[in-house]
Amino acid sequence: MNPVEFCKLYKIIDYTINEDQSIDVDGDVWISNVGIQQLPVSFNKVTGSFYISENGLTTLKGSPKWVGGNFSCFNNRLKTLQYSPIYIGSHFNCRNNSIKSIFGGPREVVGNFYCDDSLSDDILIKMDGYIIPNYENYIKMISRYRIISDMNNKNNE
């Protein structure tokens, strides 16, 4: 499916097709509960929110690199956060998937990061229903923890 057909099908009105065939959207994108397993097109920038929940997605490939609002991919079959947006201007919701680690996920989430207990990161801060209120500091903390653990393991060998 080409980007123009996709935008017509999902009633995406204010969009631009880039040279690489990725789509920029001025506004929100709603592609929830339509039964897709993978996005058939690629997005670049979405100024509003991006909703792809309740689909059976197995990958986030094709997701926008930049989202100005919320990014919601809950109730899918995701095992990894690879291909997540780099920047999310509000909340990130990946609840009810089979994700084991937040690595490969977004670099910056301005709002809250909503996850569930499928995550197996060693020092996951779980509070208020599995919300990580400061995602950026959390990522730094986990990275530091893993570096220190690796150094300790090498020293004990």
Order of alpha helices (4+ residues) and beta strands (2+ residues): alpha-beta-beta-beta-beta-beta-beta-beta-beta-beta-beta-beta-beta-alpha
